[in-house]
């Protein structure tokens, strides 16, 4: 009688556990909430076009989690801005190079200034050495530099002796070479010259599940990964739908975990029932 009852309970728990286990597979296939997102899918390590820009997706990897599925899936999305606006500044009284020669930047101290001058830097030492009528060194008196004439030691202020330096004038809207670029003179103030030019620039953003990023068109997007196979880049106006589906999937997973609990407990109970049938009976 004892063994018969144990066998009945064994079969009961076995059926319950097997039924719960079988339903887990069916539920995951047919009832799990699915994302309904309208975006651009980019395959792992491939390219795709969003708007008018082509993007390159790096290898999809999982960071952290020790390699046991607990990490965060990430990938880099890169693109090239072919006409990125760069800016530069040349300060007044600074030294700059123009056509391999050194010049002093001179901006007039006046209102509504719209141009600046480049004054050629003069090599005083070389000029003195090339003039046999003067000494090769200057004399300084009361803070002023003087040229010394060999004949009678006559002194002449250096500023009066030197020839008028070469002067080049540039105005707003003209082109000026700057750091290897053909820059446009955007604005001239009494303190500095503002320059602008366009050049290609590579940009990159890191994609993470559900994280917002701004792309080349200035719009906000978020990422949804399909394991390590691909990623959907979706407009941010669909983010509320993404969050709702995630909440539904979390609730679904709670119920699946409950079925796993039933399956495991039923299996353990079935083993206990079967084992108890072979316990010795007193008397």
C-alpha positions in Angstrom: 0.0 0.0 0.0 2.8 2.4 0.9 4.6 1.8 -2.4 1.4 2.2 -4.4 0.6 5.6 -2.7 4.2 6.7 -3.3 4.0 5.7 -6.9 0.8 7.7 -7.4 2.4 10.8 -5.8 5.5 10.3 -7.9 3.5 10.3 -11.1 1.5 13.3 -10.0 4.6 15.4 -9.2 6.3 14.2 -12.3 3.4 15.2 -14.5 3.1 18.7 -12.8 6.9 19.3 -13.2 7.0 18.1 -16.8 3.9 20.1 -17.6 5.4 23.3 -16.1 8.7 22.7 -17.9 7.0 22.1 -21.3 4.9 25.2 -20.9 8.0 27.3 -20.3 9.2 26.6 -23.8 5.8 27.2 -25.4 5.3 30.5 -23.4 8.7 31.8 -24.4 8.0 31.1 -28.1 4.4 32.4 -28.3 3.6 34.7 -25.4 6.8 36.7 -24.7 6.2 40.4 -25.4 8.1 41.5 -28.5 9.5 44.9 -29.4 7.7 46.8 -32.1 10.2 49.4 -33.1 10.5 51.2 -36.4 14.2 52.0 -36.8 17.4 51.3 -38.8 18.9 47.8 -38.3 22.7 47.7 -38.5 24.4 44.3 -38.7 27.5 43.6 -36.6 30.6 45.3 -38.0 28.8 46.7 -41.1 27.5 50.0 -42.4 24.0 51.6 -42.8 22.6 55.0 -43.8 20.4 57.0 -41.4 19.1 60.2 -43.0 21.8 61.3 -45.4 24.8 60.0 -43.4 26.5 56.6 -43.6 27.4 55.0 -40.2 29.9 52.3 -39.4 29.1 49.9 -36.5 32.1 48.4 -34.6 32.1 44.9 -33.2 29.3 44.3 -30.7 30.8 43.3 -27.4 29.7 42.6 -23.8 31.5 44.6 -21.2 31.7 43.4 -17.5 29.7 40.5 -16.1 32.7 38.1 -16.2 31.6 36.6 -19.5 28.5 34.9 -17.9 25.8 37.0 -19.6 25.6 39.6 -16.9 27.5 42.4 -18.7 26.3 45.3 -20.8 26.2 45.0 -24.6 27.9 47.9 -26.3 29.2 49.0 -29.7 30.6 52.2 -31.3 28.8 54.0 -34.1 31.1 56.2 -36.2 30.6 58.6 -39.1 32.5 61.3 -40.9 31.3 64.9 -41.0 32.7 66.1 -44.3 32.1 69.8 -43.6 32.8 70.2 -39.9 33.2 73.9 -39.1 36.5 74.6 -37.3 37.6 77.9 -35.8 40.8 79.5 -34.9 42.1 82.8 -33.5 45.2 85.0 -34.2 45.8 87.5 -31.4 46.8 91.1 -32.1 50.6 91.7 -31.9 51.2 88.0 -32.2 53.7 86.5 -34.6 52.4 84.3 -37.4 53.7 82.7 -40.5 52.5 83.6 -44.0 54.1 82.0 -47.1 57.0 80.7 -45.0 57.9 84.2 -43.7 57.3 85.6 -40.2 55.0 88.5 -39.7 53.6 90.6 -36.9 49.8 90.8 -36.6 48.8 94.5 -36.4 45.1 95.5 -35.8 44.2 99.2 -35.7 42.6 100.4 -32.5 39.5 101.8 -34.0 35.7 101.1 -33.9 34.2 98.8 -36.6 37.6 97.5 -37.6 37.2 95.0 -40.4 40.8 94.3 -41.5 44.3 93.6 -40.2 47.9 94.0 -41.3 50.8 91.6 -41.4 54.1 93.4 -41.0 57.2 91.5 -42.1 59.6 90.7 -39.2 63.0 92.3 -39.9 66.2 90.6 -39.1 68.0 93.5 -37.5 71.3 91.7 -37.0 71.4 90.7 -40.7 70.6 94.3 -41.8 73.4 95.7 -39.7 75.9 93.2 -40.9 75.1 94.0 -44.5 75.6 97.7 -44.0 79.3 98.5 -43.8 78.6 102.1 -42.7 77.3 101.1 -39.3 78.4 98.9 -36.4 77.1 95.4 -36.2 75.7 96.0 -32.7 73.2 98.5 -31.3 73.7 101.1 -28.6 71.0 101.5 -26.0 70.3 104.8 -24.3 67.4 105.6 -22.0 65.7 102.4 -23.2 66.0 103.3 -26.9 68.0 101.3 -29.4 70.4 103.3 -31.7 72.5 102.5 -34.7 76.1 103.6 -34.5 77.8 105.0 -37.6 81.4 103.9 -38.0 82.8 107.3 -39.3 82.0 109.6 -36.4 80.1 107.4 -33.9 76.9 109.2 -34.7 73.8 107.7 -33.2 70.5 107.2 -35.0 67.3 105.7 -33.6 66.8 102.1 -34.9 63.2 102.9 -35.8 64.3 105.7 -38.1 67.2 103.6 -39.6 65.3 100.5 -40.6 63.4 100.5 -43.9 59.6 100.5 -43.9 58.6 96.8 -43.3 56.6 95.0 -45.9 52.9 95.2 -45.0 50.1 93.0 -46.2 46.5 93.8 -45.5 43.6 91.3 -45.2 39.9 92.0 -44.7 36.9 90.1 -43.4 35.6 87.6 -45.9 39.0 86.9 -47.5 40.9 83.7 -47.4 43.9 83.3 -45.1 46.2 80.2 -44.7 46.0 78.8 -41.1 47.5 75.5 -39.9 47.4 74.0 -43.3 43.9 75.1 -44.1 42.4 77.8 -46.3 40.5 79.6 -43.6 38.0 82.4 -44.1 38.4 85.6 -42.1 35.1 85.6 -40.2 35.6 88.6 -37.9 38.2 91.1 -36.9 38.2 92.9 -33.6 40.8 95.1 -32.0 42.1 92.2 -30.0 42.1 89.3 -32.4 41.2 87.8 -35.8 38.6 85.0 -35.9 39.1 82.4 -38.6 36.7 79.6 -39.9 37.2 76.6 -42.2 35.6 73.3 -43.0 37.3 70.0 -42.9 36.3 66.3 -42.5 36.0 65.1 -38.9 35.3 61.6 -37.6 32.7 61.4 -34.9 31.8 58.5 -32.6 29.2 57.6 -30.1 28.9 54.5 -27.8 25.7 52.6 -28.2 24.2 50.9 -25.1 20.8 49.2 -24.7 18.1 51.9 -24.3 20.6 54.8 -24.1 19.9 58.0 -26.0 22.5 59.4 -28.4 22.6 62.3 -30.8 23.7 61.6 -34.4 24.8 63.7 -37.3 21.4 65.1 -38.1 21.1 66.5 -34.6 18.2 64.2 -33.7 18.1 61.9 -30.6 18.1 58.1 -31.0 18.4 55.0 -28.8 19.8 51.6 -29.3 18.1 48.1 -29.1 20.5 45.1 -29.5 19.7 41.7 -31.0 22.3 39.8 -28.9 25.6 40.1 -30.8 24.1 40.0 -34.3 22.7 43.5 -34.9 21.3 46.7 -33.3 18.3 48.8 -34.1 18.9 52.6 -34.0 15.5 54.0 -33.3 14.1 57.6 -33.1 13.7 58.8 -29.5 10.0 59.5 -30.0 9.5 55.7 -29.7 11.2 55.4 -26.4 8.0 55.2 -24.3 7.0 52.1 -26.3 10.4 50.6 -25.7 10.1 51.1 -21.9 6.6 49.7 -21.9 7.7 46.5 -23.7 10.6 46.1 -21.3 8.2 46.3 -18.3 6.0 43.7 -19.9 8.9 41.4 -20.5 10.1 41.8 -16.9 6.6 40.8 -15.7 6.6 37.9 -18.1 10.0 36.8 -16.8 8.6 36.8 -13.2 5.9 34.3 -14.3 8.5 32.2 -16.2 10.6 32.0 -13.0 7.5 30.8 -11.2 7.1 28.0 -13.6 10.7 27.1 -13.2 10.1 26.9 -9.5 7.2 24.6 -9.9 9.1 22.4 -12.2 12.1 22.1 -9.9 10.1 21.6 -6.7 7.9 19.0 -8.4 10.9 17.1 -9.6 12.4 17.1 -6.1 9.1 16.0 -4.6 8.8 13.2 -7.1 12.3 11.9 -6.2 11.4 12.1 -2.5 8.1 10.2 -3.0 9.9 7.5 -5.0 12.6 7.1 -2.4 10.1 6.9 0.5 8.4 3.9 -1.2 11.5 1.8 -0.4 11.9 2.8 3.2 11.6 -0.2 5.6 8.2 -0.7 7.3 8.1 -1.5 11.0 6.5 -4.8 12.0 
